[in-house]
Amino acid sequence: MDKERKPVTRIEIAPRTLFWILGLIAGVWLIYQLWTVVIVFTIAVMFAATLDPFVAWLERHGVRRGRALILIFTGIALVMIAVLLLTVPPLIGQLLHLIEDLPAEKKKLVAFVQQYKWAKPLADSIRAMPVDSITSRAGATILGYSQDVAELAGYGVTTTFLAIYLLADPVRAKGALYAIVPRHHHVKLARILLELKVIVGGYMRGQLITSLAITVFMFALLTAFRVNDALAIAMFAGLTDIIPFIGGYVASAPAIIAVAGSGGWAMLIVGIAAFAYQEFESRILVPRVYGRVLRLSPALVLLALLIGGTLMGILGALLALPIAAGAQMVVRELRVELPGEEPAEVEAQRRRDEKVENAYEQLSHGEHAAEAGAIASELAAKMRDAERAGHNLSAEMPVIVAEIKAKDEGKKE
């Protein structure tokens, strides 16, 4: 009697699927190898997206794009130089003064603690602290960081020039991207780029608003205590405020140290005021500034910050929110079907996308990638305006197409 044959399960992978898997692995490996370049390019894009509205505003007022870029970047350079000159020397002086007074402050603290018998072990521990070695190592540590600062400055210059290129010729820069993307995805790409510019620009301008707010608050607080370097410390607080989670604590330390000469009560008041401001900023100011632009839930904000900080430290935490908001927007624009969505709504949206793609095919027929990208960008902008106005996009599409055709024919004439 023949034995029954056991069913054999065969797993077959199509060549195309295997190709995509290998391509994905190669892409991840390439990004890992060129991680620094990716970061520089990402920051340059964020920088360009932030400054693009100001460049456009100057162009509308009769200033050529080249001159507008010169004016904007010259102004930024002057502001950065002024900030560095106003903040770095006073803070370094404060740090050196603190290191210089450390032995004397140690003796005072030991004498104070020795008054209490129960605190004798604490006094012995403070007395055993190697203050002299800490003082000597501080200078070596600061010198060791100078190389990192120089490297960071080099990356900053590279990022700035890349941002200038992206702003100087945006049509050609986008044209290279449109050239490698299939035509039937151009409108989606244009919508993604348009929304990314809004998200990134809004995030960077929000950072500027929150930094200015804490600068003004800290300057007023320290001026009330008649601190000599109130402006420098306040500007330092504005710079460190961009760091999520720990920025407020880093900003508070110099302020508390600066009022130490006014007594313990002054230090306590400044510490409480700084903590209260951080609560106000995180619970009231930040949601109002970023809420409409990023459209991230509090849980997603916390998760993005944790992931970014774990992977890339401070830089990762800084980039986490715009990247998370951008990823959420890309998923939405690519019509990825998510749990809870109605199939009818998804199907209706897909039909609208098909109409838009057909209209774009007519408008961009025979055009090169750069010109086609410009048409896709204009079409995406008009679609966004129609959606914001509450109009029916399907009904408005013939009007939009006619406007773009008329404008294109006017340019050719």
C-alpha positions in Angstrom: 0.0 0.0 0.0 1.5 3.3 -1.0 2.2 5.8 1.7 0.2 9.0 1.5 2.3 11.8 0.3 2.6 14.8 2.6 1.6 18.1 1.1 4.6 20.2 0.2 4.4 24.0 0.7 6.4 25.9 -1.8 7.2 29.6 -1.4 8.0 31.4 -4.7 9.2 34.9 -4.9 8.6 36.8 -8.1 11.7 38.3 -9.7 10.1 41.8 -9.5 9.5 41.4 -5.7 13.1 40.1 -5.2 14.3 43.1 -7.2 12.4 45.5 -4.9 13.7 43.8 -1.8 17.3 44.0 -3.0 16.7 47.6 -4.0 15.3 48.5 -0.6 18.3 46.9 1.2 20.7 48.7 -1.1 18.9 52.0 -0.5 19.0 51.6 3.3 22.7 50.7 3.1 23.5 53.7 0.9 21.6 56.1 3.2 23.6 54.7 6.2 26.9 55.2 4.4 25.9 58.8 3.3 24.1 59.7 6.6 25.9 62.9 7.0 25.1 64.0 3.5 21.4 63.1 4.1 21.3 65.2 7.2 23.0 68.2 5.5 20.6 68.0 2.6 17.6 67.7 4.9 18.6 70.8 6.9 19.3 72.7 3.7 15.8 71.9 2.4 14.3 73.0 5.7 16.3 76.2 5.6 15.2 76.9 2.0 11.6 76.2 2.8 11.7 78.6 5.7 13.2 81.4 3.6 11.2 80.9 0.4 8.2 83.0 1.5 10.5 86.0 2.3 12.3 85.6 -1.1 8.9 85.5 -2.8 7.7 88.6 -0.9 10.8 90.6 -2.0 10.2 89.4 -5.6 6.6 90.6 -5.5 8.0 94.0 -4.4 10.3 94.4 -7.4 13.5 92.9 -6.0 15.2 90.3 -8.3 15.7 86.8 -6.9 19.5 87.1 -6.8 19.5 90.4 -4.9 16.8 89.1 -2.6 19.0 86.1 -1.7 21.9 88.4 -1.1 19.9 90.7 1.2 18.4 87.8 3.2 21.6 85.8 3.7 23.6 89.0 4.5 21.0 89.9 7.1 21.1 86.4 8.6 24.9 86.5 8.7 24.9 89.8 10.5 22.3 88.7 13.0 24.3 85.5 13.7 27.5 87.4 14.2 25.8 89.8 16.5 24.3 87.0 18.6 27.6 85.2 18.9 29.4 88.4 19.9 26.8 89.3 22.5 26.4 85.8 24.0 29.6 83.9 23.8 32.1 86.2 25.5 29.9 86.9 28.6 29.0 83.3 29.0 32.6 82.2 28.7 33.5 84.9 31.3 30.8 83.6 33.6 32.0 80.0 33.2 35.7 81.0 33.9 34.6 83.1 36.9 32.7 80.1 38.2 35.7 77.8 37.8 37.9 80.3 39.4 35.7 80.7 42.5 35.0 77.0 42.8 37.7 76.3 45.5 36.5 79.2 47.6 32.9 78.2 47.2 33.8 74.7 48.3 35.3 76.0 51.5 32.3 78.1 52.3 30.0 75.1 51.6 32.0 72.8 53.9 32.0 75.4 56.7 28.2 75.8 56.4 27.5 72.0 56.4 29.9 71.4 59.4 27.6 73.4 61.6 25.3 70.4 61.7 26.5 67.1 63.3 24.2 64.9 61.3 25.8 66.4 58.1 29.4 65.4 58.9 29.5 62.6 56.3 28.2 65.1 53.7 30.9 67.6 54.7 33.6 64.9 54.4 32.3 64.0 50.9 32.4 67.7 49.8 35.9 68.1 51.2 37.1 65.1 49.3 35.9 66.4 45.9 38.8 66.9 43.6 38.1 70.6 42.7 41.6 71.3 41.5 41.5 68.5 39.0 38.0 69.6 37.8 39.4 73.1 37.2 42.4 71.8 35.3 40.3 69.4 33.2 37.8 72.1 32.3 40.2 73.9 30.1 41.3 70.7 28.3 37.7 69.8 27.8 36.8 73.1 26.2 39.9 72.9 24.0 38.8 69.4 22.9 35.4 70.6 21.8 37.0 73.3 19.5 37.6 70.7 16.8 33.9 69.6 16.9 32.9 73.3 16.7 35.1 73.8 13.6 33.7 70.7 12.0 30.1 71.9 12.8 30.9 75.3 11.3 32.1 73.6 8.1 28.9 71.6 7.8 27.0 74.9 8.5 28.7 76.7 5.6 28.0 73.7 3.2 24.4 73.6 4.3 24.0 77.4 3.7 25.4 77.2 0.2 23.2 74.3 -0.7 20.2 76.2 0.6 21.2 79.2 -1.6 21.4 76.9 -4.6 17.9 75.5 -3.9 16.5 79.0 -3.6 18.4 80.5 -6.5 17.0 78.1 -9.1 14.0 76.3 -7.6 12.6 75.2 -11.1 15.8 73.4 -12.1 16.3 71.9 -8.6 12.7 70.5 -8.7 13.1 69.5 -12.3 15.8 67.0 -11.4 13.4 65.4 -9.0 10.5 65.4 -11.4 12.8 63.8 -14.1 13.2 60.6 -12.0 9.5 60.4 -11.0 7.0 58.9 -13.4 4.6 61.5 -14.9 1.5 60.0 -13.4 2.9 60.7 -10.0 3.9 64.4 -10.7 0.8 66.0 -9.2 1.1 63.9 -6.0 4.7 64.9 -5.8 3.8 68.5 -6.3 1.2 68.3 -3.5 3.7 66.6 -1.2 6.4 69.3 -1.9 3.9 72.1 -1.3 2.7 70.6 2.0 6.3 69.9 3.1 7.1 73.6 2.5 4.2 74.6 4.7 5.1 72.2 7.4 8.8 72.9 7.5 8.4 76.6 7.1 5.8 76.8 9.8 7.9 74.7 12.1 11.0 76.8 11.7 9.0 80.1 12.1 7.4 78.5 15.2 10.8 77.9 16.6 11.7 81.5 16.0 8.6 82.7 17.8 9.2 80.5 20.9 12.9 81.5 21.0 12.0 85.2 20.8 9.4 84.7 23.5 11.7 83.1 26.1 14.4 85.7 25.2 12.1 88.6 26.1 10.9 86.8 29.2 14.4 86.0 30.5 15.7 89.5 29.7 12.8 91.1 31.7 13.3 88.7 34.6 17.1 89.2 34.8 16.8 93.0 34.3 14.5 93.0 37.4 17.4 91.5 39.4 19.9 94.0 37.8 22.0 91.3 36.2 24.9 92.8 34.2 24.8 90.3 31.3 21.0 90.0 31.1 20.8 90.4 27.3 23.5 87.8 26.7 22.0 85.2 29.0 18.5 85.9 27.6 19.8 85.3 24.0 21.5 82.1 25.2 18.1 81.0 26.5 16.5 81.7 23.1 19.2 79.6 21.4 18.9 76.6 23.7 15.0 76.8 23.7 15.1 75.0 20.3 16.4 71.8 22.1 13.3 69.7 23.1 13.0 68.4 26.7 16.3 69.8 28.1 16.5 73.2 26.4 14.6 75.0 29.3 16.9 73.5 31.9 20.0 74.4 30.0 18.7 77.9 29.6 17.8 78.2 33.3 21.3 77.3 34.7 23.2 80.5 33.6 20.3 82.6 34.8 20.2 81.1 38.3 24.0 81.4 38.5 23.9 85.0 37.4 21.6 86.0 40.4 23.6 84.0 42.9 25.1 87.3 44.2 21.7 88.5 45.2 21.2 85.6 47.6 19.4 82.2 47.8 15.9 83.7 47.5 16.8 85.3 44.2 18.1 82.0 42.9 14.9 80.3 44.1 12.6 82.9 42.5 14.4 82.8 39.1 14.3 78.9 39.2 10.6 78.9 39.9 9.9 81.6 37.2 11.9 79.6 34.6 10.1 76.4 35.4 6.7 78.2 35.3 7.6 79.6 31.9 8.5 76.2 30.6 5.1 74.9 31.6 3.4 77.8 29.9 5.4 77.3 26.7 4.9 73.5 26.5 1.2 73.5 27.5 -0.1 76.8 25.9 2.4 78.5 23.5 3.7 75.5 21.6 0.3 73.9 20.8 -1.0 77.2 19.5 2.1 77.8 17.4 2.6 74.3 16.0 -0.9 72.8 16.3 -2.3 73.8 12.9 0.9 73.4 11.0 2.2 70.0 12.2 -1.2 68.3 13.0 0.4 65.9 15.3 -1.3 64.4 18.4 0.5 64.8 21.7 1.3 61.0 21.8 2.8 61.2 18.4 4.9 64.3 19.3 6.3 62.5 22.3 7.0 59.3 20.4 8.7 61.2 17.5 10.9 63.1 20.0 11.9 59.9 21.8 12.8 58.2 18.5 14.7 61.1 17.1 16.6 61.7 20.4 17.5 58.0 20.7 18.7 57.7 17.1 20.5 61.0 16.6 20.7 62.8 20.0 19.9 66.6 20.0 19.9 66.9 16.2 17.4 64.0 15.9 15.1 65.6 18.5 15.2 68.9 16.5 14.3 67.2 13.2 11.8 64.7 14.7 8.7 66.8 14.6 8.9 68.1 11.0 9.9 64.6 9.8 7.0 63.0 11.7 4.6 65.6 10.4 6.0 65.2 6.8 5.7 61.4 7.0 2.1 61.6 8.2 1.3 64.0 5.3 3.0 61.8 2.7 0.9 58.8 3.9 -2.2 60.9 3.5 -1.3 62.3 0.1 -0.3 58.8 -1.3 -3.8 57.6 -0.4 -2.5 54.8 1.8 -5.6 53.1 3.2 -5.5 53.3 7.0 -7.7 51.5 9.5 -11.1 53.1 10.1 -11.4 54.8 6.7 -14.5 54.2 4.7 -13.9 52.3 1.4 -16.4 54.6 -0.4 -14.4 57.7 0.6 -11.1 56.1 -0.5 -12.6 55.1 -3.8 -14.1 58.6 -4.4 -10.7 60.2 -3.7 -9.0 57.8 -6.1 -11.5 58.8 -8.8 -10.7 62.5 -8.2 -7.0 61.7 -8.4 -7.5 60.0 -11.8 -9.3 63.2 -13.1 -6.4 65.4 -11.9 -3.8 63.1 -13.5 -5.7 63.2 -16.8 -5.8 67.0 -16.7 -2.1 67.1 -15.9 -1.3 64.8 -18.8 -3.0 67.2 -21.2 -1.3 70.3 -19.7 2.2 68.8 -19.6 2.1 67.0 -22.9 5.4 67.5 -24.8 7.0 69.6 -21.9 10.4 68.8 -20.4 10.7 67.7 -16.7 11.4 71.2 -15.4 8.4 72.8 -17.2 6.2 69.8 -16.4 7.2 70.2 -12.7 6.3 73.9 -12.8 2.8 73.0 -14.2 2.3 70.3 -11.6 3.3 72.8 -8.8 0.8 75.4 -10.1 -1.9 72.8 -10.5 -1.3 71.5 -6.9 -1.4 75.1 -5.6 -4.7 75.9 -7.3 -6.2 72.6 -6.1 -5.2 73.4 -2.5 -6.8 76.9 -2.8 -10.0 75.4 -4.1 -10.1 72.8 -1.3 -9.5 75.5 1.3 -12.3 77.6 -0.1 -14.6 74.6 0.2 -15.2 74.2 -3.5 -15.9 70.9 -5.3 -12.6 70.0 -6.8 -14.2 67.9 -9.6 -16.4 70.9 -10.6 -13.5 73.4 -10.4 -11.0 71.3 -12.4 -12.1 72.5 -15.9 -11.7 76.1 -14.6 -8.3 75.4 -13.2 -7.1 73.7 -16.3 -8.3 76.6 -18.5 -6.5 79.2 -16.3 -3.2 77.2 -16.5 -3.6 76.8 -20.2 -4.2 80.5 -20.7 -1.2 81.4 -18.6 1.0 78.9 -20.4 0.0 80.2 -23.8 0.6 83.8 -22.7 4.2 82.9 -21.7 4.9 81.2 -25.0 3.6 84.3 -26.9 
